[in-house]
Amino acid sequence: MNCEEYRQSIAADPSYDGGAGHLADCAGCQAYRRDMQALDLQIGRALALKVPELMVPELPDLESAEVVRLSGWRHLTTPTWLAMAATVLLAVALGARFIGTSVEYDSLADEVLAHLQHERSSLRISNLPVSDKRLNAVVTADIAQLDHSAGLITYARTCVIGGHDVPHLVIQGERGPVTILLMPYEKISGPQSLSDEFTTGVILPVGNGSIAIVGVRDEPLERIQTKLLKSVMWST
């Protein structure tokens, strides 16, 4: 089970207890599971409020000009209206989780930065490499061929960029973890720089695709770029 499959299962049913093996190794999915269960609890509490019986409005006599008296609505107290409003807001929040991948970005760099903000848990200092089985499951043969010369790969999962599944890798750099996104379907005309308050990086054109390399501000990325470009070959 990969992250996408697990998150679909837990989003459909927050009490889902399958995928234990994947969950044990994925901090991102652990955080996602906690969020979904907390949201489910909030919705449950909102729906558990006692709502007074809604009175059907009295309809006017069709033969008279009497105005409809909406007396039943007056029985809805302020707490009831707040509970109804809270339920709607929670439903909107839940819906946002399902359509989050449809958000449009001004540029590929903006989408990459937004994704990295969401995956902060992947940036862990470690000397434990991911298994070959895990790496091969993420960097599948139909996407690319990758050898270990790029560096110590300590994180690997499948993510979505531009509507496509892409390998999200983390290698250990000189100053800290460095994120690598292999994007064979994102063709760009030239290198694109990207940065925020804490990170800096570049998206490099590679054949008909591109590769994003992002590290902390003082990380020397040139060495990583050189090794990575030699170690990746697209299969598409």
C-alpha positions as CSV (number, residue, x, y, z in Angstrom):
1,M,0.0,0.0,0.0
2,N,1.3,3.4,-0.9
3,C,0.5,6.8,0.6
4,E,-2.2,7.7,-1.9
5,E,-4.0,4.4,-1.3
6,Y,-3.8,4.7,2.4
7,R,-5.0,8.3,2.5
8,Q,-8.0,7.5,0.3
9,S,-8.9,4.7,2.7
10,I,-8.6,6.7,5.9
11,A,-10.4,9.7,4.3
12,A,-13.3,7.4,3.4
13,D,-13.4,5.8,6.8
14,P,-11.3,7.5,9.7
15,S,-11.7,4.3,11.7
16,Y,-9.9,2.3,9.0
17,D,-7.2,0.1,10.7
18,G,-5.6,-1.5,7.7
19,G,-2.2,-0.6,6.2
20,A,-0.5,-0.9,9.5
21,G,2.8,-1.8,7.8
22,H,2.8,1.3,5.7
23,L,1.6,3.5,8.5
24,A,4.5,2.4,10.8
25,D,7.0,3.7,8.3
26,C,5.3,6.9,7.1
27,A,5.2,9.9,9.3
28,G,3.2,11.9,6.8
29,C,0.4,9.4,6.7
30,Q,0.5,9.2,10.5
31,A,-0.1,12.9,10.7
32,Y,-2.8,12.7,8.0
33,R,-4.6,9.9,10.0
34,R,-4.5,12.1,13.2
35,D,-6.0,15.0,11.3
36,M,-8.8,13.0,9.7
37,Q,-9.7,11.3,13.0
38,A,-9.7,14.7,14.8
39,L,-11.9,16.1,12.0
40,D,-14.3,13.1,12.3
41,L,-14.6,13.7,16.0
42,Q,-15.4,17.3,15.5
43,I,-18.1,16.5,13.0
44,G,-19.5,13.8,15.4
45,R,-19.7,16.3,18.2
46,A,-21.5,18.9,16.0
47,L,-24.0,16.4,14.8
48,A,-24.6,15.1,18.4
49,L,-26.1,18.4,19.5
50,K,-29.8,18.1,20.2
51,V,-31.8,20.1,17.7
52,P,-35.4,21.1,18.5
53,E,-38.0,19.6,16.2
54,L,-38.5,21.8,13.2
55,M,-42.0,23.0,12.9
56,V,-43.6,23.1,9.4
57,P,-44.5,26.6,8.5
58,E,-48.2,27.3,8.5
59,L,-49.4,27.8,4.9
60,P,-51.8,30.5,4.0
61,D,-55.4,29.9,3.0
62,L,-55.3,30.0,-0.8
63,E,-58.5,32.0,-0.8
64,S,-57.1,34.7,1.4
65,A,-54.2,37.1,1.2
66,E,-52.9,36.0,4.6
67,V,-49.1,36.0,4.7
68,V,-47.3,32.8,5.5
69,R,-46.4,32.7,9.2
70,L,-42.9,31.1,9.6
71,S,-43.6,30.6,13.3
72,G,-41.8,27.3,13.3
73,W,-38.4,28.9,12.5
74,R,-38.6,31.0,15.6
75,H,-38.1,27.9,17.7
76,L,-34.6,27.5,16.3
77,T,-32.4,28.9,19.1
78,T,-29.0,30.5,18.7
79,P,-27.0,27.4,19.8
80,T,-29.0,25.4,17.1
81,W,-28.1,27.8,14.4
82,L,-24.4,27.7,15.5
83,A,-24.5,23.9,15.4
84,M,-25.9,23.9,11.9
85,A,-23.3,26.5,10.8
86,A,-20.5,24.5,12.4
87,T,-21.6,21.4,10.6
88,V,-21.6,23.1,7.3
89,L,-18.1,24.5,7.9
90,L,-16.8,21.1,8.9
91,A,-18.3,19.6,5.8
92,V,-16.6,22.2,3.7
93,A,-13.3,21.5,5.4
94,L,-13.7,17.8,4.8
95,G,-14.6,18.4,1.2
96,A,-11.4,20.5,0.8
97,R,-9.3,17.5,1.7
98,F,-10.8,15.5,-1.2
99,I,-10.4,18.3,-3.8
100,G,-7.0,19.6,-2.5
101,T,-5.2,18.1,-5.5
102,S,-7.3,20.3,-7.8
103,V,-5.8,23.6,-6.6
104,E,-4.3,25.6,-9.4
105,Y,-0.9,27.2,-9.0
106,D,0.7,30.1,-10.8
107,S,3.8,28.1,-11.6
108,L,5.4,24.7,-11.2
109,A,7.8,26.2,-8.6
110,D,4.8,27.4,-6.5
111,E,3.3,23.9,-6.6
112,V,6.6,22.3,-5.6
113,L,7.0,24.7,-2.6
114,A,3.4,24.2,-1.5
115,H,3.9,20.4,-1.6
116,L,7.1,20.7,0.4
117,Q,5.3,22.7,3.0
118,H,2.8,19.9,3.3
119,E,5.5,17.3,3.6
120,R,7.8,18.9,6.2
121,S,7.8,15.6,8.2
122,S,9.9,14.1,5.4
123,L,12.9,16.3,6.3
124,R,14.5,14.2,8.9
125,I,18.2,13.8,9.5
126,S,19.0,10.1,9.2
127,N,21.7,7.7,8.3
128,L,19.3,4.9,7.6
129,P,18.7,4.4,3.8
130,V,15.3,3.3,2.5
131,S,15.2,-0.3,1.4
132,D,15.6,-1.3,-2.2
133,K,12.1,-2.7,-2.2
134,R,10.7,0.6,-1.0
135,L,12.8,2.6,-3.5
136,N,11.8,0.4,-6.4
137,A,8.1,0.7,-5.4
138,V,8.3,4.5,-5.6
139,V,10.7,4.9,-8.5
140,T,9.0,2.3,-10.7
141,A,10.5,1.0,-13.9
142,D,7.9,2.8,-16.0
143,I,9.0,6.2,-14.6
144,A,12.8,6.1,-14.4
145,Q,15.9,4.2,-13.6
146,L,17.7,5.5,-10.6
147,D,20.9,4.3,-9.0
148,H,22.3,5.2,-5.5
149,S,25.1,7.5,-6.7
150,A,23.0,10.6,-6.0
151,G,23.4,10.2,-2.3
152,L,22.0,8.5,0.8
153,I,18.2,8.2,0.1
154,T,16.4,8.2,3.5
155,Y,12.8,8.9,2.3
156,A,10.8,7.7,-0.6
157,R,7.1,8.0,-1.3
158,T,4.7,8.6,-4.2
159,C,3.1,12.1,-4.4
160,V,1.0,14.0,-6.8
161,I,2.4,17.0,-8.8
162,G,0.5,18.5,-11.7
163,G,-2.0,15.7,-11.5
164,H,0.6,12.9,-12.0
165,D,2.2,10.5,-9.5
166,V,5.8,11.4,-9.0
167,P,8.6,10.0,-6.8
168,H,9.3,12.2,-3.8
169,L,12.8,11.4,-2.4
170,V,14.9,12.8,0.3
171,I,18.7,12.5,0.4
172,Q,21.1,13.6,3.1
173,G,23.1,16.7,2.1
174,E,26.0,18.5,3.8
175,R,23.7,20.9,5.7
176,G,20.6,18.7,6.1
177,P,18.0,16.8,4.1
178,V,17.5,17.6,0.5
179,T,14.2,17.0,-1.3
180,I,14.2,15.5,-4.8
181,L,11.0,15.4,-7.0
182,L,11.3,13.3,-10.2
183,M,8.7,14.8,-12.6
184,P,8.9,13.1,-16.0
185,Y,5.7,14.7,-17.2
186,E,6.6,18.3,-16.3
187,K,8.5,19.7,-19.3
188,I,10.1,23.1,-18.8
189,S,12.1,25.3,-21.2
190,G,14.9,26.1,-18.7
191,P,16.0,26.0,-15.1
192,Q,13.6,27.6,-12.6
193,S,14.8,28.8,-9.2
194,L,12.5,28.6,-6.1
195,S,12.9,29.6,-2.5
196,D,11.0,30.5,0.6
197,E,12.0,31.7,4.1
198,F,13.9,28.5,4.9
199,T,14.7,26.8,1.6
200,T,16.2,27.3,-1.8
201,G,16.3,25.1,-4.8
202,V,16.0,24.7,-8.6
203,I,13.9,22.8,-11.1
204,L,16.0,21.5,-13.9
205,P,14.8,20.4,-17.4
206,V,15.7,16.8,-18.0
207,G,14.6,15.4,-21.4
208,N,10.8,15.8,-21.6
209,G,10.5,16.1,-17.9
210,S,12.1,17.9,-15.0
211,I,13.7,17.4,-11.5
212,A,13.2,19.6,-8.5
213,I,16.1,19.8,-6.0
214,V,15.4,21.7,-2.8
215,G,17.5,22.1,0.4
216,V,18.2,24.5,3.2
217,R,19.4,27.9,2.2
218,D,23.1,27.2,2.7
219,E,23.1,23.7,1.2
220,P,25.5,23.4,-1.8
221,L,23.2,21.9,-4.4
222,E,25.5,22.0,-7.4
223,R,27.3,18.8,-6.3
224,I,23.9,17.0,-5.8
225,Q,22.7,18.3,-9.2
226,T,25.7,16.8,-11.0
227,K,25.3,13.4,-9.4
228,L,21.6,13.3,-9.8
229,L,21.6,14.1,-13.4
230,K,24.0,11.2,-14.0
231,S,22.0,8.8,-11.9
232,V,18.4,9.3,-13.4
233,M,17.2,8.1,-16.7
234,W,13.5,8.5,-17.7
235,S,11.7,5.4,-18.9
236,T,8.8,7.4,-20.4
